[in-house]
Amino acid sequence: MPTSVKNLQYLKATNQASILRHLATMGPTSRVELAHKLGLSKMAITNLVADMIQDDLVFETDQKISHNGMTGRKSIALDIPDCRINAVGLFIERFAIHCNAMDIKGRQFYYDKLPIPPESDNAAAMEIIFRLLDRLFQKYSEDTFSGIGISSIGPVDLNSVTILHPTNFYHISNLPVGKFLREKTRLPIFMLNCMSAAALAERLYGNAKNCNHVVYLGLGSGVGAGAVINGNIFTGSKGFASELGHMSIDPIRGRKCFCGQRGCLETYTSTYSILKRLRYPSMEQLLKDIEANCFTDKAREELSTFYQAVRSAIIAIANIYDPEMIVVGDQGSQLLEPYLPKLQKELHILMIQHDLHDITLTTSAFQNQTSLIGAPSIIFDRIFSKVLPPFNGIKAS
Ligand SMILES: [Zn+2]
């Protein structure tokens, strides 16, 4: 095939991926608005959309919308059919494995979960994953999906799709999930650690839509972060970047951490650490007591320490990554909710370039579901980046 034809095909696929991304993440949009948002001519959009309508990727809705939100002439809005492009998500956390199916517009249409029994090993973990997939594929055939995205507790090897050696993960270690899954399915498989997947979920479907630079800080039983830089997930050289839970904020007198340091962020801000120190059975109980203003001086002191540690982390994130937005998620973010406006103000005073840049601080759109929504988002991000086609090779489109 001549190079000029190849170039044209590449350009067409890139522009169609941009149209898909806009419609999937921003909702129904007119041709005029698409041309404006994507920097393409109206004629180019008309031609690209005509092909996408023929392939049933896009349809004309009954809805007419104003150009740029202004009154005046209205145009027909375009949309992607519901459940036309779908992905499987597997979220592997410490105590359970979750399976969800989502369409490219972020609509979850299937959810299942199985616990990981104590003392589980690699074989037991794979059995759980296979059982979850068997149950999903009994309801929806494999060719309904464009791929499987895996969001897992880390560390993970992204290239070989392997869970390495997470702490306190029973006997599960060096588990080549990708290798075993490829023996069962022909679907493309991609993996991210659950914090990076959460950052992707926020960027595509949550509070950070359209932000090219966003950092997600997850305050769960462990603490970590995921970063989107220049529109792409920042993984580092081996996929271990943004381990902010083990950034020390008090290396001299700080609390001892299992990693060998003192004063790691995680020792002050993980829900595991807070509940253990306060001898609370659950976050639900703690939040209930806080709401009723019924808690001890020790709890008050612990929450004050938590707040100061989160503030240090957020200022460090602002100074290191220079994002447009910082999203705080997982269960611990609920403790932060009442203090968010105060924290936002302090961030603007204390970050080093405070006179040059405003950074929006917010909590996650999905609360403690962000890493779960992140799992299928991994596949959609690959489709939007043109690494994957909208449909897998086994689907007749
Ligand atoms: Zn540590």
Residues whose N, C-alpha, C, O or C-beta is under 5 A from the ligand:
A	BS01	ZN	G245 H246 C257 C259 Q261 C264
